[in-house]
Amino acid sequence: MEHLLTAELIDLALGTDARPSLRQHDHLDRCLECSCELSRLREVVRAARDVSTEDLLTAPPDRVWRSIASELHLGAHLQPPAGSGGPTTVPDERPSRDRALSRRSALFCAATGLAVATLFGAVVTARLTDGTPSAASPVSRLAPLAVPEAAGTVRLVRGSATDREVMVTVAGLPPTDGYYEVWLMDQSHSRLVPLGALRADGTATLPIPPQIDLSAYPLVDVSVQTYNGNPAHSCKSAVRGRLYG
């Protein structure tokens, strides 16, 4: 299945088009990956439009960037972005077309910032979660996505060829009026199998249906769900990681 172009998703998120075309609408109904990406972009747009001068970020200390470079083995060439102390406000006298291009550039930068934050969160999770994999019961880490404070692990337990369970533990999840659902997910993020909900303490041991081929569903995803009568994935993933074993 061919996904929507990034430019199409950006236009829809920015509201450039009044409503999706029939082709886009049909695709978004069928493709979880594109619909989730559109939801994330719309969240970025809403957040960007609500920004005020009180929201300007303080540049992080140099040691943060050095730590990221060290963890990712990027060497000393990684430097903090120039002018990271915040933008300077000047009158915008550019033509409307240039302003539109500027908004797209700002959205791209914001999305890039979110990706860096997610990557940094994964590094922090790897430091804080001290689980040593064993040959009998491999342990993998669940990296934060929509909930930056979350950190988790997942372990596959085999009783037999068809008797399998996943043991999931997630810390740092905020209280919710809904629930946190555990899913198996394929590489395209479009096919999912619900396994069950986390308990209030962020843990769960859930059976895997015998007919499921784990090589086709190698990812474990924990989503933030609401009690709205719709059992489908909410498009808001708290944490996600690869299941080994």
C-alpha positions as CSV (number, residue, x, y, z in Angstrom):
1,M,0.0,0.0,0.0
2,E,1.4,3.4,-1.1
3,H,1.3,5.9,1.7
4,L,0.3,9.6,1.4
5,L,3.1,12.0,0.6
6,T,4.7,13.9,3.5
7,A,3.6,17.2,1.7
8,E,0.0,16.0,1.6
9,L,0.0,15.2,5.3
10,I,1.6,18.6,6.1
11,D,-1.0,20.4,4.0
12,L,-3.8,18.6,5.8
13,A,-2.3,19.3,9.2
14,L,-1.8,23.0,8.4
15,G,-5.4,23.2,7.0
16,T,-4.1,24.3,3.6
17,D,-6.8,22.1,2.1
18,A,-10.3,22.6,3.5
19,R,-10.9,18.9,3.7
20,P,-9.2,15.7,2.5
21,S,-9.8,14.5,-1.0
22,L,-11.8,11.3,-1.5
23,R,-8.5,9.4,-2.2
24,Q,-6.9,10.8,0.9
25,H,-10.0,10.2,3.1
26,D,-10.2,6.5,1.9
27,H,-6.4,6.0,2.5
28,L,-6.6,7.5,6.0
29,D,-9.5,5.2,6.9
30,R,-7.4,2.2,5.9
31,C,-3.8,3.2,6.9
32,L,-3.1,3.5,10.7
33,E,0.4,4.8,10.0
34,C,-0.7,7.8,7.9
35,S,-3.6,8.6,10.2
36,C,-1.4,8.5,13.3
37,E,1.2,10.6,11.5
38,L,-1.5,13.2,10.6
39,S,-2.7,13.2,14.2
40,R,0.9,13.9,15.4
41,L,1.4,16.7,12.9
42,R,-1.9,18.3,13.9
43,E,-0.7,18.2,17.5
44,V,2.5,20.0,16.5
45,V,0.5,22.6,14.5
46,R,-1.9,23.2,17.5
47,A,1.1,23.5,19.9
48,A,2.9,25.9,17.5
49,R,-0.1,28.2,17.1
50,D,-0.5,28.4,20.8
51,V,3.1,29.5,21.4
52,S,3.7,32.8,23.1
53,T,6.9,34.6,24.2
54,E,6.6,32.9,27.6
55,D,7.1,29.6,25.9
56,L,10.5,30.2,24.4
57,L,12.9,27.5,25.4
58,T,16.2,27.9,27.2
59,A,19.2,26.4,25.3
60,P,20.3,23.2,27.0
61,P,23.8,23.0,28.6
62,D,26.7,21.9,26.3
63,R,27.0,18.7,28.4
64,V,23.6,17.5,27.1
65,W,24.7,17.7,23.5
66,R,28.1,16.1,24.4
67,S,26.2,13.2,26.2
68,I,24.0,12.6,23.1
69,A,26.9,12.6,20.8
70,S,28.8,10.2,23.1
71,E,25.8,7.8,23.4
72,L,25.2,7.7,19.6
73,H,28.9,7.5,18.8
74,L,28.7,10.6,16.6
75,G,32.0,12.1,17.7
76,A,32.8,15.6,18.8
77,H,31.5,17.2,15.6
78,L,27.9,17.4,16.9
79,Q,27.5,20.9,18.2
80,P,24.5,22.7,19.7
81,P,22.4,24.4,17.0
82,A,23.4,28.0,16.4
83,G,21.1,30.5,18.0
84,S,19.4,27.9,20.2
85,G,18.7,30.5,22.8
86,G,15.5,31.5,21.0
87,P,14.4,33.4,17.9
88,T,14.4,37.2,17.5
89,T,11.1,38.7,16.6
90,V,11.1,41.0,13.6
91,P,8.2,42.4,11.5
92,D,7.1,40.0,8.8
93,E,6.8,41.9,5.6
94,R,7.3,38.9,3.2
95,P,4.7,38.0,0.6
96,S,2.1,35.5,1.7
97,R,3.6,32.7,-0.4
98,D,6.9,33.1,1.5
99,R,5.1,33.2,4.8
100,A,3.4,29.9,3.9
101,L,6.8,28.4,3.0
102,S,8.1,29.7,6.3
103,R,5.2,28.0,8.2
104,R,6.1,24.7,6.6
105,S,9.8,25.1,7.5
106,A,8.8,25.9,11.1
107,L,6.6,22.7,11.1
108,F,9.5,20.7,9.7
109,C,11.9,22.1,12.4
110,A,9.3,21.3,15.1
111,A,8.9,17.8,13.9
112,T,12.7,17.3,13.8
113,G,12.9,18.6,17.3
114,L,10.3,16.0,18.4
115,A,12.3,13.3,16.7
116,V,15.5,14.4,18.6
117,A,13.6,14.5,21.8
118,T,12.3,11.0,21.2
119,L,15.8,9.8,20.4
120,F,17.2,11.4,23.5
121,G,14.4,9.8,25.6
122,A,15.4,6.4,24.2
123,V,19.0,7.0,25.3
124,V,17.8,8.0,28.8
125,T,15.5,4.9,28.9
126,A,18.5,2.7,28.0
127,R,20.5,4.2,30.9
128,L,17.7,4.0,33.5
129,T,16.3,0.6,32.7
130,D,18.9,-1.9,33.9
131,G,17.5,-5.2,32.5
132,T,20.1,-7.7,31.4
133,P,18.8,-10.0,28.7
134,S,19.1,-13.8,29.2
135,A,19.1,-16.5,26.6
136,A,16.0,-18.1,28.1
137,S,14.0,-14.9,28.6
138,P,15.2,-12.1,26.4
139,V,14.4,-8.6,27.6
140,S,13.9,-5.5,25.4
141,R,13.3,-1.9,26.2
142,L,10.2,0.1,25.4
143,A,11.2,3.6,24.3
144,P,9.0,6.6,25.0
145,L,6.9,8.2,22.2
146,A,3.8,10.2,23.2
147,V,4.8,10.0,26.9
148,P,8.4,11.3,27.2
149,E,8.6,10.3,30.9
150,A,7.7,6.7,30.4
151,A,10.2,3.8,30.3
152,G,9.5,0.1,30.1
153,T,10.6,-3.4,29.3
154,V,9.0,-6.4,27.6
155,R,10.0,-10.0,28.0
156,L,8.8,-13.0,25.9
157,V,8.0,-16.1,28.0
158,R,7.7,-19.4,26.1
159,G,5.9,-22.4,27.7
160,S,5.8,-24.3,24.4
161,A,5.8,-23.6,20.7
162,T,2.2,-22.2,21.0
163,D,2.1,-21.3,24.7
164,R,3.6,-17.8,24.8
165,E,3.2,-14.7,27.0
166,V,4.6,-11.2,27.1
167,M,5.5,-9.7,30.4
168,V,5.3,-5.9,30.1
169,T,6.4,-3.3,32.7
170,V,6.1,0.4,32.1
171,A,7.0,3.1,34.6
172,G,6.3,6.9,34.4
173,L,2.8,6.6,32.9
174,P,0.6,9.5,34.0
175,P,-2.8,8.8,35.5
176,T,-5.5,8.5,32.9
177,D,-9.3,8.4,32.8
178,G,-8.9,5.6,30.1
179,Y,-6.5,2.7,30.0
180,Y,-3.2,1.6,28.5
181,E,-3.5,-1.1,25.9
182,V,-0.7,-3.5,24.8
183,W,-0.5,-4.4,21.1
184,L,1.6,-6.5,18.8
185,M,2.5,-4.5,15.7
186,D,4.0,-5.2,12.3
187,Q,6.9,-3.3,10.8
188,S,4.6,-1.1,8.7
189,H,2.6,0.0,11.8
190,S,-0.6,-0.8,10.0
191,R,-1.4,-4.3,11.3
192,L,-2.0,-4.7,15.0
193,V,-3.1,-7.4,17.4
194,P,-4.6,-6.3,20.8
195,L,-3.3,-8.3,23.8
196,G,-4.9,-6.7,26.8
197,A,-4.6,-3.7,29.2
198,L,-1.9,-2.8,31.7
199,R,-2.8,-3.0,35.3
200,A,-2.9,0.2,37.5
201,D,0.8,-0.4,38.4
202,G,1.9,-0.4,34.8
203,T,2.5,-4.2,34.5
204,A,0.8,-7.0,32.7
205,T,1.4,-10.7,31.7
206,L,-0.6,-11.3,28.6
207,P,-1.0,-14.5,26.4
208,I,-0.2,-14.3,22.7
209,P,-2.8,-16.0,20.5
210,P,-1.3,-19.4,19.3
211,Q,-1.9,-18.6,15.6
212,I,0.2,-15.4,15.7
213,D,3.5,-15.5,13.9
214,L,5.8,-13.2,15.9
215,S,8.1,-12.7,12.9
216,A,5.2,-10.9,11.3
217,Y,4.5,-8.8,14.4
218,P,7.9,-8.0,15.9
219,L,6.9,-4.8,17.7
220,V,5.2,-4.2,21.1
221,D,3.2,-1.0,21.4
222,V,1.5,0.5,24.4
223,S,-1.3,3.0,23.5
224,V,-3.2,5.5,25.5
225,Q,-6.9,4.6,25.1
226,T,-10.2,6.2,26.2
227,Y,-13.5,4.6,27.1
228,N,-15.3,5.8,23.9
229,G,-16.6,2.5,22.7
230,N,-14.0,2.3,19.9
231,P,-11.5,-0.6,20.5
232,A,-9.2,0.5,17.7
233,H,-5.7,1.9,18.3
234,S,-6.0,5.6,19.5
235,C,-3.0,6.7,17.4
236,K,-1.3,7.8,20.6
237,S,1.5,5.4,21.5
238,A,3.0,5.9,24.9
239,V,6.0,3.5,24.4
240,R,7.1,1.0,21.8
241,G,9.9,-1.5,21.3
242,R,11.0,-4.7,19.5
243,L,10.1,-8.1,21.0
244,Y,13.0,-10.5,20.9
245,G,13.0,-14.3,21.3
